[in-house]
Amino acid sequence: MAVLEFVTSIVAMVLVAVTCWIMLLKKGRHNVRIEPDGKYNMGELSAMAESLKERIDILECILDAEVPDWREQNEHGSK
């Protein structure tokens, strides 16, 4: 009986943690809304562009650390 209670409590804790994690991920995303006349909210677009720039900078730092000559490889591959 004690094993069943232990397993049940572990499953409940995992479900709560996963639910919180999903909610935090959804909260972090920004939705860009298109107005009926086709205009975008410039504040939202600016925030999204800044977020994407930060992500690109982080990815480039990771690539610089893991594959030091990735920039040269990419330049030669595109020509």
C-alpha positions in Angstrom: 0.0 0.0 0.0 2.9 2.4 0.8 4.4 1.8 -2.7 1.1 2.8 -4.4 0.9 6.0 -2.3 4.6 6.8 -3.2 4.0 6.2 -6.9 0.9 8.3 -6.8 2.6 11.2 -5.1 5.5 11.1 -7.5 3.1 11.1 -10.5 1.2 14.0 -9.0 4.4 16.0 -8.4 5.6 15.4 -12.0 2.3 16.4 -13.5 2.2 19.6 -11.5 5.8 20.4 -12.5 5.1 19.8 -16.2 1.9 21.8 -16.1 3.8 24.8 -14.5 6.6 24.5 -17.1 4.1 24.5 -20.0 2.3 27.5 -18.5 5.6 29.4 -18.1 6.6 28.6 -21.7 3.3 29.8 -23.1 3.4 33.0 -21.0 6.9 33.8 -22.4 5.7 33.8 -26.0 4.4 37.0 -27.6 1.6 36.9 -30.1 1.7 39.4 -32.9 -1.7 40.5 -33.8 -2.6 41.7 -37.2 -5.1 44.5 -37.2 -8.0 44.3 -39.6 -6.5 47.0 -41.8 -3.2 45.0 -42.1 -1.2 47.1 -39.6 1.0 45.5 -37.0 1.6 46.7 -33.5 5.0 48.2 -33.8 5.8 47.8 -30.1 5.2 44.0 -30.3 7.2 43.7 -33.5 10.1 45.7 -31.9 10.0 43.4 -28.8 10.0 40.3 -31.0 12.9 41.6 -33.1 14.9 42.3 -30.0 14.1 38.8 -28.6 15.2 37.2 -31.9 18.4 39.3 -32.0 19.3 38.1 -28.4 18.6 34.5 -29.5 20.9 34.8 -32.5 23.6 36.4 -30.4 23.4 33.5 -28.0 23.5 30.9 -30.8 26.5 32.6 -32.4 28.3 32.5 -29.0 27.6 28.8 -28.7 28.8 28.2 -32.2 32.0 30.3 -31.6 32.8 28.1 -28.6 31.9 24.8 -30.1 33.0 25.3 -33.8 35.5 28.2 -33.9 35.7 28.3 -37.7 32.0 28.1 -38.4 31.9 31.6 -39.9 34.6 30.8 -42.4 33.0 27.5 -43.3 29.6 29.2 -43.9 31.1 32.0 -46.1 32.9 29.4 -48.3 29.8 27.2 -48.5 27.5 30.0 -49.7 29.8 31.1 -52.6 
